[in-house]
Amino acid sequence: PTTSPRRPGVNLRSAYRLFLGEAIPFEQDIKVAMEHGPSDDVAAEYSSLVFYYGRDAATLAETDQLTIGDPVSETSHAFTADQRSDFVLISGFRGDDSDLPVTATVMVASATRFQLAVDPANHGVRLRRLTDLIVGAQVARVWVNGALAGDWQTTEVNPVLRWAEVDFELPRALTEGQSQLSIEIDATGSPMPWTAAEYRAFSHSS
C-alpha cells in the first residue's frame, strides 16, 4: 500500500479483475456495486473503471435446466446421485438484492450424473451450477460423454449470503455436434461436500 498525497492517511491498493473465463451474462445493462466486507459492513473507499468489449449479436444461449429436488426435472434429465442428502436453503445472493430471500433444495452428493440438451452447432458449452457457499472449497472431476473435461473448483465461502452461481466451461471438442450431453460430476475427492441446487447449460455460438 501507498499513502495518497491527495488523501493523507488513506492507504491505496490497486488490482485488476479480468472476466475472461467467467463473463457476466446480461441482456441490456449491468449494474455494478461493491461490497465492503462479507456483510457489506467494512468502511472503505473505492473508485473503478470498467472496459467492456462486446458484439451486437448474442453468443451464448441457455438450452436446458435441471432443477434438483423437482422429481419431474430429475427424471427427464436421467438424474442419479451417490450418497445423496437434501436440505432446503433460504438465503440470499451477494449484491444489491441481498435482502431478497431465495428458497431452493440443495443436494449434497459424492457423485452425480445427468443429461442436458445443447445446440448441436455449439462452439463449447458453459455449465452453470447454483451452489451453497457455506461449506468452503469444493472440487469435482467433470466428465462429458465419458471423456474428462477437467476439474471444477470453487473456493469462496460466505456463511451469510450463501447462494452463488458458478460456471465451468466444457471444451468445444467434447460438445460440438452433440444435441445432448451425458455429464458426470465426481466429487469423491472434494475436501468439502459438493453442493448443488440447479444445473444449467448455455451453448456458445462463436
Summary of the structure (lengths in Angstrom):
residues: 206
radius of gyration: 19.3
end to end distance: 41.1
largest distance: 63.2
contacts: 515
relative contact order: 0.22
helix: 6%
strand: 41%
